[in-house]
Every structure is written in C-alpha cells, then in structure tokens.
Amino acid sequence: MLERTVSSRRYNIHGDAVDSDDGESKTKKHHHTNRASNYLSRFTTGSGYHCSCAIIASFFLLFLFGSSFIFTSPGFLCISSFDPLSRARFFGFDGLQSDFGALGVPCCRSKHGKTVEWTSKDLIKGLEEFVPIYETRPIKNNMYGMGFDHSFGLWFMARWLKPGLMIESGAFKGHSTWVLRQAMPNTPIISLSPRHPEKYLKKGPAYVDGNCTYFAGKDFVDFGSVDWPKVLHKHEIVNLSQVLIFFDDHQNELKRVEQALKAGFQHLVFEDNYDTGTGDHYSLRQICDQPYIRGGGHSCLKDSDEARIRSRRKKFWEKAVDIEELCGPSEAWWGVRGYLRDNFNHSNVPISYAQHFQNSRFIESILDVYWELPPVAGPSLTHQTRYDPARAPNPIVEDGRHGLFQRLGLAKLDNSVFNGYTQMVYLQISEQ
Ligand SMILES: C[S@@+](CC[C@H](N)C(=O)[O-])C[C@H]1O[C@@H](n2cnc3c(N)ncnc32)[C@H](O)[C@@H]1O
C-alpha cells in the first residue's frame, strides 16, 4: 500500500540509462559530421590541386550537411511557429539555452533526505500506458482544469500508491475525478467542490462518478471543516496512511497542509504548485523558496545577473516573471511581491520575510518527501510556451528525444494540452 511509496534510497530520476532511440537525430548528426570531417581530412593532407578541390568539396559538404540538418532535425519542426530571430535565440545562438536552469529550481527539504520510489523509467512506462487512456477522456476541452502533464502525474501517483480512499478538493467539471477513477477503478472517492460537477452536464461534457461521495452544491463543506473522523469511520478507514488527498482548490497550501496534518493525513498532492511571483494562492514552491535553497531566494537589484536572465527569459515564456514583477515594495520578492494569496486571490495579505521563513521551517519539520512532477516533455517537443523550463525539473522526455515522444503517442495530442504545467507536487507528511 502507501507504505511502499518511498525509500531512503536516492534516485536521480534522469540518471537512468537512455533508450536506444535517444537523440536519434543527434546520432545522425554525429554520423554526418564524422563522415564530413574524414572526407575533408583526406583531401587536406594531399597536394595543392587537392587543396582547391578540398575547398569546393568542403562547401559542397557543408551545404549537404546544413540542408540535411535543417530538414531532418526535430528542432526544425518544433520551432516553426517562432519568428526566425526567436528561433535562433531559442536554440541558444545567443547563449539563451545555456541559461536553462540558471535560475535554479528550489524545492522543499525533507527531514531524512527520503525521495520517491519511482524512477524515470517507471514514468516513461506510465506514459506509454496513460496516453491511450487520456485519449478517451470525456472532457476534451478542460480549460481552467488540468491538462495532460498533471493528469498523467495524478494518475501515475494514484496508481503507484494504491490508496484505499481518494479525496479530492476542487472538482470543477470532474476531469480529475475521472483521472482518479482510471487509476483506481474500484476505490471510493470523496469529492469536495462548491458546485456539483453534474451542473456542468447541462452545458456540455462533465464527469460524475458512481462510487464517489460528493460534498458539493448544497452539501458542500470545505476540507478544513469536514468532520474527518466521522467520514473516515463511515468509509471504514482506520489507517490514514491509506488515504490520498488531491488538492486543486486554489487555497493557501500552508493552510491545507496544517488542516491535513490535524486530521492525520499523510499523502497529499497539490495540483497548482505555483512558482514565486505567480499564481493565486500561497504554494509549497513559494514557501520553500528561501535563500538557503539552491535556486531559492532572489535579488531585486536591477543590474543583477538574475535581473538580466529573467528579462531575457520573459520574452520567451508567458509565465516567466522579470524582476519588476517579482519584487514588490521594499524589495519583497517572497510569495507574490511579498503577499500571501489565498482562495483564487480573493484574499491577499502582506507577509513579512520572518513569517515566510518560519513557514518554510515548519514545512521542513513535518516533511518526509517532497517530489515535483517533471513536465512530460521538453518545450521543443510539446511546443508549450507558458512555463519557463529554467524553473522546472528536467522533463521526463527530454528535448531532442523526438523518437520517444512519437513512440509514446504524445505527438498525436493537441499542443494546448501541454500548456497547463505548474509543478504539481506530492508531499508525504511524517507520521505525527
Ligand atoms: C481549477 S478548478 C479544479 C479543476 C479540476 N480538478 C480538474 O482538473 O478539472 C478549481 C475548483 O475548485 C473549486 N473550489 C473553490 N473553492 C473551493 C473550496 N474551498 N474547496 C474545494 N473546492 C473549491 C472551484 O469551484 C473549482 O471547481
């Protein structure tokens, strides 16, 4: 059951052996380069006559190599929607690509350095299985709800953890309920949402589950106000480590962790784990963004390296924030410009750095595992233009792995389904 989720082994999820089709184009490119250089070296070691032939031959080979690269490179396909200047910049001709990761990816520290049991191979295997399932989803257009990346993450984790009960807070039209159901066909679900998903059926596709207890519509109760011992007793749950909670309700995540802790839950997934300076609620990513974490803590100096990198990246990624957006009055960069947002940004209160720091220490003190779902594929494959890859873990299918992207069936999906990634996170809370 959920007990087997984590191990104290450390995995670098991208450190596994690479598939044989890895960088198919890279291999081809390498092959062409070798052939060209062998050919040239044979010519240039000859006589003067050979030299002039060599110059002609070099131009010819360069032309051949250049055109074959342009027409066979997956990069050519992925950048077609950019203008030529952006295209050159995207592929690093002005050094931008070398900025990938330069901003760093902060994370919450767990107490004993535990991490999840699954590896990148498990994720790739999961993708292979999930793509055909996703294609049968009842709600094809889930704008304002989860896209492909997070649907996969939720399905994968629910399947791996095999909970005895799944609770979701924030159902909207029911897409995430459907995802949970695909992962665990016979496990009961409890869904909390102010508006019942059946209401959306009048206007179009929605999903209502037959084995789900809805606290929705007139029966709605907020997660923090549910009488959990009573509800769990009704569902015959005695071991709380068998329960998986999924939050997609845009509430302050610190508040949700405290409520879950109070009830004794241990396995939590947060859909929208917004980066510092973005989003409509205080998130784990924001909380753990601290100067003592790699990629954490920020400089509000206008002539800093960070300011320069951010302003360049903002031109390419819609969700990237530059230093002006990141920093509020008195150089407050934490949360969103020094504010703690809650409830879809209906509440927005200033928070001191001292408090923000305390929040992170609190989270670290109760955390066994913090794992951010990586994006399913790199931006040159998915064509996503929203999240900045410099602030996300390395994708499951890395840029350049065009063959794998195709083989997994990901190329068949509409590009728009890859635009909703916001660092979904899995937390395991220590047993109190
Ligand atoms: C982004 S949508 C959820 C999307 C859904 N999980 C999906 O993937 O399709 C957020 C939902 O949270 C609901 N919501 C708002 N306040 C809430 C609360 N306090 N508790 C639970 N849900 C809430 C909204 O009504 C909305 O349906």
The ligand as a Gaussian input file, in Angstrom:
#p B3LYP/6-31G(d) Opt

LIG

0 1
 C       -9.152000      24.595000     -11.132000
 S      -10.698000      24.015000     -10.698000
 C      -10.458000      22.310000     -10.466000
 C      -10.171000      21.569000     -11.725000
 C      -10.328000      20.080000     -11.659000
 N       -9.561000      19.489000     -10.616000
 C       -9.930000      19.492000     -12.994000
 O       -8.830000      19.002000     -13.133000
 O      -10.690000      19.558000     -13.923000
 C      -10.910000      24.598000      -9.093000
 C      -12.184000      24.159000      -8.444000
 O      -12.108000      24.450000      -7.061000
 C      -13.411000      24.783000      -6.610000
 N      -13.326000      25.436000      -5.292000
 C      -13.369000      26.722000      -4.955000
 N      -13.264000      26.882000      -3.617000
 C      -13.146000      25.627000      -3.106000
 C      -13.002000      25.095000      -1.795000
 N      -12.931000      25.889000      -0.730000
 N      -12.937000      23.767000      -1.631000
 C      -12.990000      22.942000      -2.714000
 N      -13.115000      23.388000      -3.979000
 C      -13.176000      24.713000      -4.170000
 C      -13.922000      25.648000      -7.745000
 O      -15.307000      25.776000      -7.682000
 C      -13.425000      24.859000      -8.940000
 O      -14.370000      23.902000      -9.312000

